[in-house]
């Protein structure tokens, strides 16, 4: 019924939910290609996995933390709105997004010749590179 529809609307989109999307649909939804997404995951995964899964911040795996961060950077939505979808505390959204941004800025990803600057959501503007 109506409650089920509301729950579906408020459910977070996980990386596994995006597997059926074409390359074009994935880029349209996430703002970056699947290849760039995977390169970003390779950068953040070692840090996320080395810290274990304790605490609310690590409820999400590397793919979902990156996806949530891209959603936060790309869409004009509050941390509370995104936190409600992902079942996290509001302040966790900013912490996760900042951690992901820091890891990406510290990497050489921004030096890739085909880096999709339009989809990067100005990750690099606040860092000294």
Buried (B, 14 or more C-beta within 10 A) or exposed (E): EEEEEEEEEEEBBBBEEBEEBEEEEBBEBBBBBBEBBEBBBEBBBEBBEEEEEEEBBBBBBBBBBBBBBBBBBBEEEEBEBBBBBBEBEEEBBBBBBEBBBBBBBEBEBBEEEEBEEEBBBEBBEEEEE
